[in-house]
Amino acid sequence: MGKLTTHVLDTANGVPGCDIRVKLFRITDQGSQLIKTVTTNFDGRTDSPLLETADFEVGKYELIFYTASYFTQKGVDLGNVPFLDDISIRFGINDQNSHYHVPLLCSPYSFSTYRGS
């Protein structure tokens, strides 16, 4: 069976993004369904896969990373309205037997992602 994992890298400071709240949603024609809320650990990773075994299904998903509070705690002045308050990544899972890894590389003003392994 496949699984879904993630991690966060703070590219502005060159460190793992620890203590960042992450929400996982399943996206359907009826809307978004919250599956799980987790917080990244000291290494910027979740302590366990976000999805695995029977919960790992083909479909459309969304990860939301709450990065503004992380950068504020790091002492970054984001102003009254942060440029990136939370970062949303929508992606598809097509193979229930594969490992889908969705990393987030972020700073207060930019982000990128890719399908990792």
ABEGO torsion letter per residue (X at the ends): XBBBBBBBBBAAAGBBBBGBBBBBBBBBAAEBBBABBBBBBAAGBBABBABBEAABBBEBBBBBBBAAAAAAAAGBBAEABBABABBBBBBBBABAABBBBBBBBBBAABBBBBBBX
